[in-house]
Amino acid sequence: MSSSVPTPTPDLRARFEAAGGKPVYVRSMFDRIARVYDAMNRIMTGGLDGRWRDFAARQAALTTGARALDVGTGTGDMAIALARRSPEDVLITGVDFSEGMLAVGREKIKRLGLDGRVEMLRGDGQGLDFPDGAFDAVTSAWVVRNLSDIPGGFREMRRVTRPGGRVVCLEMSHPHNPIFNWGFHLYFDRVIPWLGALVGKAFDAYSYLPSSVVAHPDAPTLKRIMEDAGWADVRYYYLMGGVVAVHVGTNPA
Ligand SMILES: C[S@@+](CC[C@H](N)C(=O)[O-])C[C@H]1O[C@@H](n2cnc3c(N)ncnc32)[C@H](O)[C@@H]1O
């Protein structure tokens, strides 16, 4: 069965059109907020974002000598989680199309002494500059929602993953308990944009966040999108009642 990808809300469509397209909007937004991005994540999630990345990194199940790709690596926190959750000889490549995010990430990787294991490259998740089957696992954390072509993104991740290798996708999702969902949206829609304004003078960027979550597929739909892109054995885990979901799949041999 083919799965439908929800279209952006009219508000989002207007923002993308005004900027010259979704990729331009997304890239320039992350360039703008790069210096406050990490602090905002810690504040918004009360530090839980680190635990969620850690859970996702364990799902990548990297063994000695493996190579991993982190798509939309941003300031590098998912790549760092992979490095911490894998043997010392595992090499991680992070790619992102925002130079601002990469600059913050490169400084952090160096400070942590991980520059021998983690490289941060400029690249586009919709067209990865790597040969077929180059990686044992491909991860993404809070990226897929930002892609202009989600099915195409998952096909591209599969192309660069070796047969038997894994994909791990950590993304916002939709809490299943209606009362919790109501509270979550109250916080997300009303509080987060003002936090963004206060911490980073970035009301617009942090109002994109709740709008983009509304437009994002629910976990079963995302699973079907991944299956349509050729991933096998796709399963997902809800964290914090479905605020986020981690999807894991295998590239069939
Ligand atoms: C919400 S941030 C996530 C950063 C990081 N993965 C983390 O765990 O904090 C999303 C990142 O995806 C990047 N991104 C979005 N679309 C992309 C694309 N098509 N190609 C490369 N990077 C992209 C953005 O520039 C941004 O750095």
The ligand as a Tripos MOL2 file, in Angstrom:
@<TRIPOS>MOLECULE
LIG
   27    29     1     0     0
SMALL
NO_CHARGES

@<TRIPOS>ATOM
      1 C1         16.2990   20.4380   14.1350 C.3       1 LIG1
      2 S1         17.9180   20.4250   13.4760 S.3       1 LIG1
      3 C2         18.5620   18.8770   14.0910 C.3       1 LIG1
      4 C3         20.0450   18.8990   14.3220 C.3       1 LIG1
      5 C4         20.6180   17.6420   14.9670 C.3       1 LIG1
      6 N1         20.3070   16.4720   14.1820 N.3       1 LIG1
      7 C5         20.1520   17.4530   16.3770 C.2       1 LIG1
      8 O1         19.9310   16.3060   16.7900 O.co2     1 LIG1
      9 O2         20.0730   18.4370   17.1240 O.co2     1 LIG1
     10 C6         17.6200   20.0240   11.7850 C.3       1 LIG1
     11 C7         18.8780   20.1230   10.9470 C.3       1 LIG1
     12 O3         18.6220   19.5050    9.6910 O.3       1 LIG1
     13 C8         19.2550   20.2710    8.6980 C.3       1 LIG1
     14 N2         18.5950   19.9900    7.4200 N.ar      1 LIG1
     15 C9         17.2840   20.1270    7.1050 C.ar      1 LIG1
     16 N3         17.0600   19.7540    5.8280 N.ar      1 LIG1
     17 C10        18.2600   19.3430    5.3380 C.ar      1 LIG1
     18 C11        18.6840   18.8440    4.0790 C.ar      1 LIG1
     19 N4         17.8370   18.6820    3.0520 N.pl3     1 LIG1
     20 N5         19.9760   18.5140    3.9240 N.ar      1 LIG1
     21 C12        20.8760   18.6900    4.9420 C.ar      1 LIG1
     22 N6         20.5300   19.1740    6.1530 N.ar      1 LIG1
     23 C13        19.2410   19.5030    6.3420 C.ar      1 LIG1
     24 C14        19.1200   21.7010    9.1720 C.3       1 LIG1
     25 O4         20.0600   22.5650    8.5800 O.3       1 LIG1
     26 C15        19.3370   21.5310   10.6860 C.3       1 LIG1
     27 O5         20.6850   21.6730   11.0350 O.3       1 LIG1
@<TRIPOS>BOND
     1     1     2 1
     2     2     3 1
     3     2    10 1
     4     3     4 1
     5     4     5 1
     6     5     6 1
     7     5     7 1
     8     7     8 2
     9     7     9 1
    10    10    11 1
    11    11    12 1
    12    11    26 1
    13    12    13 1
    14    13    14 1
    15    13    24 1
    16    14    15 ar
    17    14    23 ar
    18    15    16 ar
    19    16    17 ar
    20    17    18 ar
    21    17    23 ar
    22    18    19 1
    23    18    20 ar
    24    20    21 ar
    25    21    22 ar
    26    22    23 ar
    27    24    25 1
    28    24    26 1
    29    26    27 1
@<TRIPOS>SUBSTRUCTURE
     1 LIG1         1 GROUP 0 **** ****
